[in-house]
Amino acid sequence: MIWPRGVILSTLAALIFGGCFEPATGADVIQPGTEPPGGLFGADGGTNGSCTDPDPSPLSTLHIKVRTTQFGGRYRPKNVGAIWIETAAGAFVKTVERWGKTRARYLNRWNAASGGNVVDAVTSATLANHITHDRTWNLTDKTMCEVPSGNYRIVMEHTDYDGAGTTLEVPFTKGQVPVTLMPAETTFFHDMLVVLK
């Protein structure tokens, strides 16, 4: 006799936790020899199976490199900051990196855009000094779905006091061909390189 997976899992749970569990019924039972549609994360890689068809663009990563310098606040050279992606219309897509925890509340623009969302982002504590940030974004949004081709912008923000700091936007287009951008130097953001491939 082949036991349904739901019965096996319920039995194991009962043995491990010493309780009495009812086997799953109805749509929750996975029949022997079958798998959930799309696997664990859906056919499209999303966490809830709600991603649309994959974008036909062959591009898969965006490399971002930038060196920050002090804004001049009371905590300098300590600083907090964030790098994130928005659509050209300003809709939040995904946080790429956020450094700072408690004082991250002073990242006014990032907080307003993201609501503090750091899903799949690189995060760290407040930095003791300014550094070169070197990050790669996999062209997925906060739901882990691939973003469609179109116009976007990288937004960077950092501050070194209990208040709003400085921001910079770098527009780019996800299309069919690789793109390399070397944005001009600014007062607080330097040595920038953006490679979409």
Secondary structure, DSSP 8 states (H G I E B T S, - for coil): ----HHHHHHHHHHHHH-S------GGG---TT---TT-TT-TTS-SSS---S--S-----EEEEEEE-----TTTT-BEEEEEEEETT--EEEEEEEE-SGGGGG-HHHHHHHTT--TT-EEE--BSS--EEEEEE-SB-TTS-B--SEEEEEEEEEESSSS--EEEEEEEEESSS-EEE-----SSEEEEEEEE-
